[in-house]
Amino acid sequence: MLDAGAADCLVVKPMVLGGPDRARAAALRAREAGLDAVVTTTIDGALARTGAVHVAASLADPPACGLATADRLAEDLVSDPAPITDGEVSVPQNPGSAPGPPSMEDR
């Protein structure tokens, strides 16, 4: 797509590309080619959404991204460590910052 000049914008889905590292590399290549890179989810659970949040946050001046997809799931295995509120998100800073699965009492 980049070599052919066939796009104005690259949509980057970390889980489709094989994870956050590959997604970030694709976004950086797109930017080097003069394209915007929009990070989105594939309607992922909280852990994968948080990875996508980190990819978007790792880019300088990212455009609006498609990360507010938690409400598309009936339920999730963990609570969301990076909920999106009014179009903004606080990026978790601690390794392994996602909580563990809910206990049976929480269900």
Summary of the structure (lengths in Angstrom):
residues: 107
radius of gyration: 14.9
end to end distance: 45.0
largest distance: 54.5
contacts: 275
relative contact order: 0.16
helix: 33%
strand: 13%
